[in-house]
Amino acid sequence: MDWYLHQHWIPGGFFVQVEQTWKGNGQELHMMEILSYDPIKKIHTSSSFASDASTWALTATFDNATSLEM
């Protein structure tokens, strides 16, 4: 399995765009993820989209060394 990851700040500096490629067993999957942070609610959010038409979204909070994803 080969995995390629590239991430960069979207202009304005409030969001991060993550691009991934997974290759293995003769298949290739491309994914794009947008990461953000809400300073009022103090939560991280992620919205993800893949080349196989799958999508997912999550929110996460961090408390010292503990994380909670929903």
C-alpha positions, 0 to 999 in steps of 0.5 A, spaced: 500 500 500 502 506 498 500 513 501 501 520 499 499 526 503 499 533 501 496 539 506 496 546 505 493 552 508 487 555 504 488 562 502 486 566 508 489 562 513 482 559 517 482 552 513 486 546 511 486 542 505 488 535 505 489 531 499 490 524 499 492 518 494 491 511 496 494 505 491 494 498 492 491 491 489 491 495 483 486 500 485 487 508 487 483 512 491 483 520 491 481 524 497 480 531 499 478 533 506 477 540 509 479 542 516 477 547 520 476 550 527 471 554 531 474 558 536 467 560 539 465 552 540 472 550 541 471 544 536 475 542 530 471 539 524 472 535 518 469 534 511 471 529 506 470 527 499 473 521 496 473 519 488 469 513 490 463 518 491 464 516 499 463 522 503 464 523 511 464 529 516 466 529 523 467 534 529 473 533 534 474 536 541 481 535 544 482 536 552 490 535 553 492 528 551 485 526 550 481 527 543 473 525 542 471 524 535 463 524 533 
